[in-house]
């Protein structure tokens, strides 16, 4: 399957606000195939990257979050990590932050620097990050000072209070 072309088609349809409802059954089938290839460690890196990019355009379920978190954290390929993180960014599930942070101890500092911007995108994920700091699995110093300040000035009172207790 040509996941790259379908990804471009979906991006164009989204920009032009074109309803692809009639294609829904085909898109579901393509998503299943993309999921199979994207999560297959034996598939080529290029096919996996294209499949993961397509998965980002058709976020389907939270059942992939653990597998995508593993790819986003542990893949030796920066392209695959980036593609997996792009899919995770599309998720609205609070559990994404916890899944990524559960793998934090196994990551290198360079990979952690790729993960932090994503974890700072949603309040639920920031909360998970602060809980990880509180539990000691993430060191407060691993969060750049500017990001710590931004959290400390959050409109969310709970995040501000957690940040004040952890970063002061």
ABEGO torsion letter per residue (X at the ends): XBAAAAAAAAAAAAAAGBBAAAAAAAAAAAAAAAAAAAABAABBAAAAAAAAAAAAABBABAAAAAAAAAAAAABABAAAAAAAAAAAAABABAAAAAAAAAAAAABBAAAAAAAAAAAAABAAAAAAAAAAAAAGABBAAABBAAAAAAAAABABAAAAAAAAAAAX
